[in-house]
Amino acid sequence: MKKKENLRNTNNKESEVQSENTSKGEVSIKNKLSEKDNSPAQKPETDNNCYTDFLGVGEMIVSNKDENCQEKSKSVFENLSKVNVNDKVELKNKMKYLSWAYAWGEAKKHYPNMASKVYETTSGINYFTDGRTCWVKVGVTIEGLEHIEYYPVTDYRNVSIPLAKLTSFDVNTAIQRGLTKAIARHGLGLYVYAGEDVPEEIQEIVSQLDTEIEKYGLQSERLRKSILDKYKVRNLNELSENQINETIDKLKNFKKKDKEN
């Protein structure tokens, strides 16, 4: 019996010691947390560099995320239709063509997952015919939306080639042109086929640039020429959206500094 009592007393003492140690450990942890809460790094009013830098990084991350969301919120057509493609347009027999290689590459830069498809007949032929003339069927899919172009197989005069005179080269040319027009249906270079000189959005900012240039009075023509020479273009319509906005900002800032002086 005495041995059992002694064993019970020993266990009780060990429990008390463990409880006391646990309490001390909790107090120690609380003290450390309290010290951490009161450290300069946690106080906004301090000049601690680490704290300030962290806030800056946080703001940058939020800002970049917002910009990406805004870009993604725009439709495919909105993004591609504002691209100025004038310097890539080819003129053949008074007809305007956009380089298929440029159209494909430019659209791919904006939408890497873009895909194209050349449709074939049930017998595996890559063109269709009514027995007299021929056409090709080309589809381009961006962000899950496919636009299909039925493009006639024509000669250099844009006249349909009779089936009896059709060559593989003619079919291949029609496929590339059909591909370009299918991409245009998504917005890129559509204004070219609509008979317009530049996209609607570009027209607006070109007008803004022209207004800023005219503010320089007698020097405006000389200024306009220097802008064209700088970017190596023939007229303001050939400038990209970024080039136009950049030039407008420079002209406004220069005018502001001139007034201050």
C-alpha positions as CSV (number, residue, x, y, z in Angstrom):
1,M,0.0,0.0,0.0
2,K,2.8,2.4,0.9
3,K,4.5,1.7,-2.4
4,K,1.2,2.5,-4.3
5,E,0.8,5.8,-2.3
6,N,4.4,6.7,-3.0
7,L,4.0,6.0,-6.7
8,R,0.8,8.1,-6.8
9,N,2.5,11.0,-5.0
10,T,5.4,10.8,-7.5
11,N,3.0,10.9,-10.5
12,N,1.2,13.8,-9.0
13,K,4.4,15.7,-8.5
14,E,5.5,15.0,-12.1
15,S,2.1,16.2,-13.3
16,E,2.4,19.4,-11.3
17,V,6.0,20.0,-12.7
18,Q,4.7,19.4,-16.2
19,S,1.8,21.8,-15.7
20,E,4.1,24.4,-14.2
21,N,6.5,24.1,-17.2
22,T,3.6,24.3,-19.7
23,S,2.4,27.5,-18.0
24,K,5.9,29.0,-18.1
25,G,6.2,28.0,-21.8
26,E,2.8,29.7,-22.6
27,V,3.9,32.8,-20.7
28,S,7.2,32.8,-22.6
29,I,5.5,32.4,-26.0
30,K,3.0,35.2,-25.1
31,N,5.8,37.4,-24.1
32,K,7.6,36.8,-27.3
33,L,4.5,37.4,-29.3
34,S,3.9,40.6,-27.3
35,E,7.5,41.7,-28.1
36,K,6.9,40.9,-31.8
37,D,3.7,42.9,-31.8
38,N,5.5,45.9,-30.3
39,S,8.5,45.6,-32.6
40,P,9.2,48.6,-34.9
41,A,8.6,46.4,-38.0
42,Q,5.0,46.1,-37.1
43,K,4.3,49.8,-36.5
44,P,3.3,51.9,-39.6
45,E,4.5,55.1,-38.0
46,T,8.2,53.9,-37.9
47,D,10.8,54.5,-40.6
48,N,11.7,50.8,-40.7
49,N,12.9,50.2,-44.3
50,C,11.7,46.6,-44.4
51,Y,8.2,47.6,-43.6
52,T,8.1,50.4,-46.2
53,D,9.5,48.1,-48.9
54,F,7.0,45.5,-48.2
55,L,4.1,47.9,-48.6
56,G,5.6,49.1,-51.9
57,V,5.9,45.5,-53.2
58,G,2.3,44.8,-52.1
59,E,1.0,47.9,-54.0
60,M,2.9,46.9,-57.1
61,I,1.5,43.4,-57.1
62,V,-2.1,44.7,-56.7
63,S,-1.5,47.3,-59.4
64,N,-0.1,44.8,-61.9
65,K,-3.0,42.4,-61.2
66,D,-5.5,45.1,-61.8
67,E,-3.9,46.0,-65.2
68,N,-3.9,42.3,-66.3
69,C,-7.6,42.0,-65.3
70,Q,-8.4,45.1,-67.3
71,E,-6.6,43.7,-70.4
72,K,-8.4,40.4,-70.1
73,S,-11.7,42.1,-69.6
74,K,-11.5,43.5,-73.2
75,S,-12.8,41.3,-75.9
76,V,-10.6,39.7,-78.6
77,F,-12.1,42.0,-81.2
78,E,-11.4,45.1,-79.0
79,N,-7.8,44.2,-78.6
80,L,-7.1,43.2,-82.2
81,S,-9.1,45.9,-84.0
82,K,-7.0,48.7,-82.6
83,V,-3.8,47.4,-84.0
84,N,-2.4,49.6,-86.8
85,V,-1.3,47.3,-89.7
86,N,-0.7,50.0,-92.4
87,D,3.0,49.3,-92.8
88,K,2.2,45.6,-93.5
89,V,-0.4,46.2,-96.2
90,E,0.5,45.2,-99.8
91,L,-1.1,46.7,-102.9
92,K,-1.7,44.5,-105.9
93,N,-3.8,45.6,-108.9
94,K,-5.3,48.4,-106.7
95,M,-6.4,45.8,-104.1
96,K,-5.1,45.9,-100.5
97,Y,-3.7,42.8,-98.9
98,L,-2.4,42.2,-95.5
99,S,0.6,39.9,-95.3
100,W,-0.6,36.5,-93.9
101,A,2.7,35.9,-92.1
102,Y,2.3,39.2,-90.3
103,A,-1.4,38.7,-89.5
104,W,-0.6,35.2,-88.0
105,G,2.4,36.4,-86.0
106,E,0.7,39.5,-84.6
107,A,-2.4,37.7,-83.6
108,K,-0.3,34.9,-82.0
109,K,1.5,37.5,-79.9
110,H,-1.8,38.6,-78.4
111,Y,-3.3,35.1,-78.2
112,P,-0.7,32.3,-78.2
113,N,-3.4,29.6,-78.1
114,M,-4.9,30.7,-81.4
115,A,-5.4,27.9,-83.9
116,S,-6.4,27.5,-87.5
117,K,-8.0,24.8,-89.6
118,V,-8.1,24.2,-93.4
119,Y,-11.3,22.2,-94.1
120,E,-11.3,19.4,-96.5
121,T,-13.9,17.4,-98.5
122,T,-14.9,13.9,-97.5
123,S,-12.3,12.6,-100.0
124,G,-9.5,14.7,-98.4
125,I,-9.2,17.5,-101.0
126,N,-8.4,20.9,-99.5
127,Y,-10.7,22.9,-101.8
128,F,-14.3,22.8,-102.8
129,T,-15.9,23.1,-106.2
130,D,-19.2,23.5,-107.9
131,G,-17.9,22.0,-111.1
132,R,-16.9,25.3,-112.6
133,T,-14.9,27.3,-110.0
134,C,-13.3,26.6,-106.6
135,W,-13.0,28.0,-103.1
136,V,-11.3,27.1,-99.8
137,K,-12.7,27.0,-96.3
138,V,-10.4,28.3,-93.5
139,G,-11.2,28.7,-89.9
140,V,-9.4,30.5,-87.1
141,T,-10.3,30.0,-83.4
142,I,-9.3,32.4,-80.7
143,E,-10.5,32.1,-77.1
144,G,-13.0,29.4,-78.1
145,L,-14.6,31.4,-80.9
146,E,-14.1,30.2,-84.5
147,H,-14.5,32.5,-87.5
148,I,-14.7,30.8,-90.9
149,E,-13.7,32.4,-94.2
150,Y,-14.8,31.0,-97.6
151,Y,-12.2,32.3,-100.0
152,P,-12.5,32.0,-103.8
153,V,-9.5,30.6,-105.7
154,T,-8.6,33.6,-108.0
155,D,-5.8,34.7,-110.4
156,Y,-3.7,37.9,-110.1
157,R,-6.7,39.9,-111.5
158,N,-9.0,38.5,-108.7
159,V,-10.9,36.5,-111.3
160,S,-12.1,33.0,-110.3
161,I,-9.9,30.3,-111.9
162,P,-11.8,27.6,-113.8
163,L,-11.6,24.1,-112.3
164,A,-9.8,22.8,-115.4
165,K,-7.0,25.3,-115.0
166,L,-6.6,25.0,-111.2
167,T,-3.1,24.4,-109.7
168,S,-1.9,23.5,-106.2
169,F,-0.2,26.9,-106.1
170,D,-3.5,28.7,-106.7
171,V,-5.1,26.7,-103.9
172,N,-2.3,27.4,-101.4
173,T,-2.5,31.2,-102.2
174,A,-6.2,31.1,-101.6
175,I,-5.7,29.3,-98.2
176,Q,-3.2,31.9,-97.0
177,R,-5.5,34.8,-98.0
178,G,-8.5,33.0,-96.5
179,L,-6.4,32.6,-93.2
180,T,-5.7,36.4,-93.2
181,K,-9.4,37.3,-93.7
182,A,-10.5,34.8,-91.0
183,I,-8.1,36.5,-88.6
184,A,-9.5,39.9,-89.7
185,R,-13.0,38.7,-88.7
186,H,-11.5,38.6,-85.2
187,G,-10.5,42.3,-85.6
188,L,-6.9,42.4,-86.8
189,G,-6.8,44.5,-90.0
190,L,-10.5,44.4,-90.5
191,Y,-10.5,48.2,-91.3
192,V,-8.3,47.5,-94.4
193,Y,-11.0,45.3,-95.9
194,A,-13.6,47.8,-95.0
195,G,-11.9,50.4,-97.1
196,E,-10.6,52.5,-94.2
197,D,-7.2,54.0,-93.8
198,V,-6.7,53.4,-90.1
199,P,-8.7,51.8,-87.2
200,E,-11.4,54.1,-85.7
201,E,-9.5,54.4,-82.4
202,I,-6.3,55.3,-84.2
203,Q,-8.2,58.0,-86.2
204,E,-9.2,59.6,-82.9
205,I,-5.7,59.8,-81.4
206,V,-4.2,60.9,-84.7
207,S,-6.6,63.8,-84.7
208,Q,-5.4,64.6,-81.1
209,L,-1.8,64.5,-82.3
210,D,-2.6,66.8,-85.2
211,T,-4.3,69.3,-82.9
212,E,-1.2,69.3,-80.6
213,I,1.1,69.9,-83.6
214,E,-1.1,72.8,-84.9
215,K,-0.7,74.6,-81.5
216,Y,2.9,75.3,-82.6
217,G,1.7,77.7,-85.3
218,L,4.3,78.5,-87.9
219,Q,6.6,75.7,-86.6
220,S,3.8,73.1,-87.0
221,E,4.8,71.9,-90.5
222,R,8.5,71.6,-89.6
223,L,7.5,69.8,-86.4
224,R,5.3,67.4,-88.3
225,K,8.1,66.6,-90.7
226,S,10.5,65.9,-87.9
227,I,8.0,63.4,-86.3
228,L,7.6,61.6,-89.6
229,D,11.4,61.4,-90.1
230,K,11.9,60.2,-86.6
231,Y,9.6,57.2,-87.0
232,K,10.4,56.8,-90.7
233,V,6.7,56.9,-91.9
234,R,5.1,58.8,-94.7
235,N,2.1,60.2,-92.7
236,L,0.8,60.3,-89.2
237,N,-1.7,57.5,-89.9
238,E,1.2,55.0,-90.2
239,L,2.3,55.6,-86.6
240,S,1.4,53.0,-84.0
241,E,-0.8,53.7,-81.1
242,N,2.1,53.8,-78.7
243,Q,4.1,56.1,-81.0
244,I,1.2,58.5,-81.2
245,N,0.6,58.6,-77.5
246,E,4.3,59.0,-76.8
247,T,4.5,62.0,-79.2
248,I,1.4,63.7,-77.7
249,D,2.8,63.4,-74.2
250,K,6.2,64.9,-75.3
251,L,4.5,67.8,-77.1
252,K,2.3,68.6,-74.1
253,N,5.2,68.4,-71.7
254,F,7.4,70.6,-73.9
255,K,4.6,73.2,-74.2
256,K,4.1,73.2,-70.5
257,K,7.8,73.8,-69.8
258,D,7.8,76.5,-72.4
259,K,5.0,78.4,-70.6
260,E,6.7,78.0,-67.2
261,N,9.9,79.6,-68.6
